[in-house]
Amino acid sequence: MIVDKSLGFAKVLASMAKANMETDNAMKNKTNGGFKTKYADLSEVIQVVKEAYAQHGLAVIQTPTYEAGHVKVYCTVVNESGEYVTFAPAEAPATKLDPQGVGSAITYLRRYSASAMAFITQDDDDGQQAAKQQAKVAKIDAKQEKAAFDTITDLEQLGAAWKSCVARMQAANDIDHFEELKKYVSEIGAKLKGAENAK
């Protein structure tokens, strides 16, 4: 929700829409000591926002306020002409009523409000590790796969073998031979079916 805006705010929103289509995901580069969960810290989120928004002449101003144990963070987006839009604040109670507690709440709200505003999601190390593991899976050898299919004499076994082959192709991110092998398996299946019908 918009709580304040300049006369030319529509230009800001249009530029934001373009920038949000170009924002990268934020890497979860920190670990929560209590819950052992990973998250993208404020500097990572802000860097992602800056890179995309600067390309469209935009800057983001985050303004924190504190009152009676409650923290609010307003996000204002400004373009090069000085036109701006201010969004409704993200807010939460401070867990501790001391400078550290208030500061932690502000950091938390800055991180999440910027992510929501710029349409940022968070990638984690597990996803990166999965990609690396995927790259290590051997690619499909079409000749070997065909040779294995040639040994099958049962339609049910052929179906199971094909499913296994497809799973390996997906794991290796290798679909180069998908159509070729699909056609080969179909031909074997037709022969096996014909043989069964002839009995």
TADAVEN-V969373 format. One line per field, one symbol per residue. phi: phi as a letter, one per 20 degrees, with the letter a starting at -180 (. if undefined). psi: psi as a letter, one per 40 degrees, with the letter a starting at -180 (. if undefined). burial: # if it has 24 or more other C-alpha atoms within 12 Angstrom, else .. A space follows every 10 residues. Layout:
phi->???
psi->???
burial->???
This chain:
phi->.edbaefeff ffffffgfff fdfefeffdc dfffdlddbe fgfffffffg fffffdmdcd dddecbblmd dccedddcdf enfbcdegfe bafffcebgf fffffffgff fffffffeme dcecffffff fffffeffff dgffffffff eeccffffff ffffffffff felcdgdgff ffffffffff fffffffff
psi->hheiiidfdd dddddddddd eehiihhgei hhddefiiih iddddddddd ddddeffiih hhhiihhfeh hihhhhhhae eeiihhiiih iiihdhgidd dddddddddd dddddddefh ihiidddddd dddddehiih hddddddddd ehehdddddd dddddddddd defhededdd dddddddddd ddddddde.
burial->....#...#. ###.##..## ..######.. ........## ##.####### ####.##### ######...# #########. ..#####.## ####...... .##.###### ########## ###....... ........## .#..##..## ....#..#.. ##..##.##. .#....##.. ##.##..##. .#.......
